[in-house]
Amino acid sequence: MRYFRPVEFSIKTLSPETAKTACVVVGVHQGSELTAAARRIDQASKGALKKALRDISGKTASTLLLHHLPGVAAERVLLVGLG
């Protein structure tokens, strides 16, 4: 029998570009419209999110995981489509 450790996570209100965490999750609307938090990360990373938008549709539940963006303290940024 296998036992699985539950995944632990927390939700906090922080500055998305300066949060020192394993992963920051931000939204993308269809039509490549970034949420306010995503725009802050895009600005800090000198346009890295806008460049990545060609790889995510923005449709509900679509995702794209980015690693080690310049100017962003988090190890990863997860873009989630909001429709």
BAFI-3210 file (N, C-alpha, C; in Angstrom, 3 decimals, decimal comma, padded with zeros to 6 digits):
// residues 83
n [1|2|3|4|5|6|7|8|9|10|11|12|13|14|15|16|17|18|19|20|21|22|23|24|25|26|27|28|29|30|31|32|33|34|35|36|37|38|39|40|41|42|43|44|45|46|47|48|49|50|51|52|53|54|55|56|57|58|59|60|61|62|63|64|65|66|67|68|69|70|71|72|73|74|75|76|77|78|79|80|81|82|83]
n.u [000,837|000,553|001,441|000,587|001,936|000,183|-000,274|001,045|000,040|-000,183|-002,088|-001,392|-001,342|000,790|003,444|003,651|005,967|008,122|007,860|009,347|009,209|008,213|006,438|004,516|001,215|-000,589|-003,119|-004,370|-006,318|-008,489|-007,459|-005,042|-004,830|-003,404|-003,702|-003,713|-001,702|-000,165|000,697|002,452|004,469|005,284|006,318|008,463|010,007|010,825|009,126|008,843|006,536|004,678|005,989|005,734|003,051|002,254|002,237|000,108|-003,380|-005,259|-007,731|-010,192|-008,765|-006,438|-002,889|000,474|003,735|006,421|009,932|012,361|012,301|013,820|014,353|012,273|011,382|010,309|010,687|009,261|006,688|003,314|001,104|-002,335|-005,162|-008,028|-010,252]
n.v [-001,166|002,196|005,323|008,683|011,874|014,753|017,595|020,674|024,030|027,592|030,597|033,865|037,423|039,153|041,084|040,191|040,024|040,187|038,224|035,699|032,622|029,240|029,094|031,372|032,164|033,428|035,108|034,840|036,265|035,327|036,330|037,267|038,961|040,213|039,791|042,180|041,458|039,751|041,575|043,106|041,244|040,809|043,316|043,474|041,379|042,270|041,950|039,191|037,610|038,472|037,618|034,891|034,463|033,461|030,783|030,031|029,854|031,254|030,325|028,987|027,253|026,567|026,213|027,371|026,840|028,673|029,009|030,440|033,367|036,363|039,020|038,349|037,106|034,621|031,077|029,820|030,715|030,372|030,512|030,885|030,186|032,236|032,480]
n.w [000,000|-000,844|000,521|000,367|000,692|001,682|-000,417|000,385|000,528|000,390|000,445|-000,196|000,012|-001,787|-003,271|-006,525|-008,118|-006,380|-004,493|-002,692|-003,431|-004,261|-006,409|-008,277|-009,066|-011,728|-013,704|-017,118|-019,580|-022,343|-025,583|-024,958|-022,718|-019,888|-016,326|-013,586|-011,720|-013,317|-015,222|-013,673|-013,150|-015,763|-016,424|-014,569|-015,522|-017,914|-020,181|-020,509|-020,024|-021,948|-024,230|-023,882|-024,268|-026,714|-026,385|-024,806|-024,663|-023,179|-022,719|-020,487|-017,816|-019,224|-019,075|-018,389|-017,490|-016,356|-015,911|-013,732|-014,335|-015,408|-013,111|-011,445|-008,326|-007,596|-008,084|-010,117|-012,477|-012,877|-015,423|-015,794|-017,653|-017,888|-019,372]
ca.u [000,000|001,321|000,913|000,979|001,924|-000,683|000,410|000,797|000,149|-000,800|-002,478|-001,000|-001,344|002,152|003,834|003,957|007,309|009,159|007,574|010,335|008,403|008,442|005,611|003,502|000,168|-001,263|-004,088|-004,340|-007,618|-008,429|-007,046|-003,726|-004,938|-002,826|-004,279|-002,839|-000,525|000,647|001,353|003,584|005,540|005,757|007,160|009,693|010,796|011,096|008,312|008,911|005,208|004,081|006,635|005,237|001,625|001,992|002,176|-001,075|-004,549|-006,076|-008,996|-010,345|-007,972|-005,162|-001,784|001,840|004,672|007,678|010,965|013,456|012,189|014,699|013,679|011,171|011,986|009,785|011,376|008,411|005,458|002,300|000,055|-003,572|-006,173|-009,251|-011,364]
ca.v [000,000|003,434|006,477|009,932|013,071|015,790|018,777|021,840|025,296|028,705|031,725|035,098|038,615|039,683|041,647|038,971|039,991|040,124|037,126|034,619|031,420|028,234|029,337|032,425|031,850|034,626|034,805|035,372|036,178|035,087|037,545|037,620|040,050|039,850|040,381|043,206|040,786|039,276|042,754|043,479|040,280|041,071|044,521|043,132|040,447|042,958|041,439|037,727|037,009|038,772|036,724|033,535|034,378|032,673|029,377|029,802|030,418|032,061|029,631|028,524|026,123|026,347|026,587|027,417|027,002|029,315|028,843|031,382|034,584|037,433|040,098|037,803|036,365|033,252|030,094|029,528|031,482|029,576|031,270|030,112|030,802|032,603|032,544]
ca.w [000,000|-000,908|001,246|-000,271|001,532|001,106|-000,930|001,220|-000,159|001,100|-000,392|000,467|-000,814|-001,838|-004,551|-007,272|-008,692|-005,343|-003,574|-002,742|-003,263|-005,298|-007,594|-008,263|-010,034|-012,235|-014,742|-018,483|-020,230|-023,779|-026,273|-024,405|-021,754|-018,591|-015,115|-012,999|-011,148|-014,436|-015,825|-012,806|-013,415|-017,118|-016,360|-013,853|-016,337|-019,191|-021,271|-020,672|-020,089|-023,262|-025,199|-023,652|-024,548|-027,931|-025,979|-023,971|-025,343|-022,289|-022,470|-019,107|-017,336|-019,919|-018,189|-018,900|-016,383|-016,750|-014,891|-013,521|-015,132|-014,916|-012,404|-010,642|-007,211|-007,523|-008,932|-011,270|-012,657|-013,541|-016,075|-015,843|-018,504|-017,174|-020,318]
c.u [000,892|000,625|001,447|000,921|001,006|000,164|000,042|000,975|-000,498|-001,121|-002,175|-001,111|000,035|002,361|004,311|005,377|008,412|008,942|008,599|009,614|008,703|007,659|004,618|002,511|-000,538|-002,137|-003,835|-005,736|-007,428|-008,130|-005,742|-003,759|-004,447|-003,604|-003,284|-001,569|000,403|001,365|002,555|004,762|006,124|006,689|008,494|010,608|011,089|010,413|008,307|007,529|004,558|004,704|006,083|003,768|001,299|001,822|000,996|-002,250|-005,328|-007,439|-009,001|-009,555|-006,738|-004,047|-000,460|002,751|005,990|008,660|011,954|013,383|013,116|013,872|012,524|011,776|011,517|010,554|010,602|007,223|004,500|001,240|-001,171|-004,594|-007,474|-010,468|-011,585]
c.v [001,242|004,529|007,724|011,054|014,103|016,977|019,953|023,099|026,362|029,800|032,982|036,249|039,242|040,383|040,487|038,899|039,854|038,987|036,013|033,328|030,449|028,547|030,459|032,088|033,144|034,255|035,501|035,182|035,845|036,407|038,087|038,825|039,575|040,494|041,409|042,579|040,298|040,434|043,193|042,535|040,511|042,281|044,205|042,245|040,993|042,279|039,942|037,082|037,268|037,898|035,307|033,371|033,602|031,193|029,059|030,536|031,400|031,444|029,106|027,242|025,798|026,840|026,611|027,708|027,545|029,225|029,996|032,601|035,655|038,525|039,654|036,893|034,912|032,331|029,826|030,488|030,602|030,503|030,370|030,881|031,034|032,696|033,929]
c.w [000,000|-000,111|000,570|000,739|000,899|000,638|-000,041|000,386|000,696|000,095|000,399|-000,517|-000,705|-003,168|-005,414|-007,813|-007,643|-004,339|-003,757|-002,395|-004,391|-006,566|-007,333|-009,370|-010,421|-013,427|-016,064|-019,069|-021,705|-024,477|-025,728|-023,476|-020,389|-017,454|-014,567|-012,423|-012,254|-015,124|-014,994|-013,026|-014,801|-017,132|-015,687|-014,691|-017,736|-020,380|-021,469|-020,763|-021,443|-024,346|-025,086|-024,034|-025,818|-027,601|-025,058|-024,608|-024,477|-022,042|-021,045|-018,870|-018,180|-019,002|-018,935|-017,716|-016,915|-015,591|-014,915|-014,449|-014,563|-014,243|-011,521|-009,574|-007,138|-008,480|-010,221|-011,282|-013,438|-014,103|-016,201|-016,664|-017,737|-018,092|-020,857]
res [m|r|y|f|r|p|v|e|f|s|i|k|t|l|s|p|e|t|a|k|t|a|c|v|v|v|g|v|h|q|g|s|e|l|t|a|a|a|r|r|i|d|q|a|s|k|g|a|l|k|k|a|l|r|d|i|s|g|k|t|a|s|t|l|l|l|h|h|l|p|g|v|a|a|e|r|v|l|l|v|g|l|g]
***
